[in-house]
């Protein structure tokens, strides 16, 4: 489709320099002209107008007026003819779903597809309102944190549901047009509309850099949500917005004149504060409106740092500065990298003016980089920069530059790369973030482990689907669970060829369930064997904890597990009640190594408690740590070397000299730490080592050594870490396995 003639682009979309100059928008008391949009293709527009003129939106707004208003906003943003036509078509598809095929017929496939995607976003409004109202959040100490996470997931879901960013912009335009209609008609505003706008849609407009939409939506929503506060601030400003803009224009002219006299090459822009921004700052700083010095501000862009301080000197020489309002973020950048000079001066008429001075490179970094305006306003840090953020920064530049490009920009240039995550919803409206390709069973495990274990079926958007179905963003998933509370997963779920699970986290939970059941079965079988032997010996009255201690185990459960193994001999139970023979050299050696009088025995099955006796050392070949199954090997002159029973070196030693092998158990050493080696295989990328190190730091695991090798796009890493137990390491390995690009993470 040929490129449309370039429509008027508001200052917020014309590049970095003028990014903060407000567009000319109707005041809240003036009616909005919704018929100013450029005409669409004649046939489609005429057909839609005929169908929509008699219809109304849910708000009561005439449907054709809403469609024209959205189209006008799309034109102001500089979107192309495809988006313009889609802004008209989606209203018809929303109000007349049963006529969808007939309505799409006159439109091109690209227009029809875009309009259908906008309708998909519109269908979320009831769910998003419920989620923002907290209806899907359980009460508790983490409720506020979960609510904030839900809002962020909703924003991400809106972006993820629209592979074409123009779809999101049309959804924002539709919301802005609805707000304008409520303001112009003075109709009652539905509950939740203003809150939804402030928490979801305005921040989205902010992140996409569509500043004029953000400001207008915030002011309108704030007016509807808190009309008394809005009116009070409006009266306190003692001047109309037009007069404030006139003051800014005069200030720009004055500052430009001073810079021209000094020969400083610069570009100057400015914008007044909006009412919602003023209220936000008053609330955050707990000050009155009279204490705000930045209600009116201009920005000066120069070529280099020397020019910044030269311009600052000119401004301070011409007007009187307010010392306490001066900030040098060039010499002392903010934590997120933001750089600029901020000062407030008193103009001739006695009114304060904030002046921001920075280089063009600093401005680009502030607008598009890690110090972008939306980042430090929303509390993000430089460590949170992601691929999604980079794509959004690129799209913001595309919006700014599109009108300057003479050649046609192909539609695929607007496409957003597929995310590594999807966003689906529970029937209650809670948004769940899942890895791409996740199945209903993955979803169940992310909601709750118990729900995953009992999952027997799933409904997606109300229809039953196989458990191997790959979920997509925006779907609502309902799990059909087994009513038996002790129901468990199927071993087939662990078979990757069957496709039941896509998430390593879910697979780990399934494995943990089977491991727990196997442990329980082993304990039951082992206890039966021990009790049978005690009955044979006539020792049924013995305290089981005492028996476990005699045999070198910390608790009876450990004894039951050991007794269930094929290599356990019932004779060792009888030996626990015998005193060692003094003339037996093996018993004497082992008793001395153990250092525990209650553990002395006259057989070769003696038990050594690791961590109690000083003559033990952990083998470096396998680096055992609790609760690993371990065994000892009596060395010549170096005490007992402790190995994992699965260690290949230990098995070789056991085959060569089985008489020097003794049973071992871990002692109760609360403050002990153990070395362990971790191997990680991953697709090599920038930041991989940092991401893995952050996981270890979060799990309070100290990394003592790192060895990395990279070849053919794959990174092989060996970490030596200090851990308190094997369970601590298992938890960290699960988290490492979730990192983008990690193929395998295991203990060596």
Secondary structure, DSSP 8 states (H G I E B T S, - for coil): ----------GGGS-STTTTS------TTS---TT-S----HHHHHHHHHHHTT-B-TTS-BHHHHHHHHHHHHHHTT--HHHHHHHHHHHHHHH-GGGHHHHHHTS-HHHHHHHHHHHHHHTTHHHHHHHHTTTTS--STTHHHHHHHHHHHHHHHHHHH-SBHHHHHHHHHHHHHHHHHHHHHT----TTHHHHIIIIIHHHHHHTT-HHHHHHHHHHHHHHH-HHHHHHHHHHT-S-HHHHHHHHHHHHHHHHHHHHHTT---EEEEEE--HHHHHHHHHHHT--GGG-S-SEEEEEEESSHHHHHHHHHHHHHHSEE-GGG-EETTTS--TT----EEEEEE-TTS-EEEEEEEEHHHHHHHHHSTT-HHHHHHT--GGG--HHHHHHHHHHHHHHHGGG--S---GGGGB----SEEEEE-TT--EEEEETT--HHHHHHHH-HHHHHTEEEEEETTEEE-TT----TT-BEEEEE-S-TT----GGGG-TTTTS---HHHHHHHHHHHHHHHHHHHHHHHHHHHHHHHHHHT-TTS-HHHHHHHTT-SSHHHHHHHHTSTT--THHHHHTTS---TT-HHHHHHHHHH--GGG--SSTT-EEEETTSTTEEE-TTT---TTS-EEEEE-SSS-EEEEETT-HHHHHHHHH-GGGEEEEEE---TT--EEEEEEEEEE--TTHHHHHHHHHHHTT-EEEEEEEEEETTEEEEEEEEEES-HHHHHHHHHHHHTSTTEEEEEE-
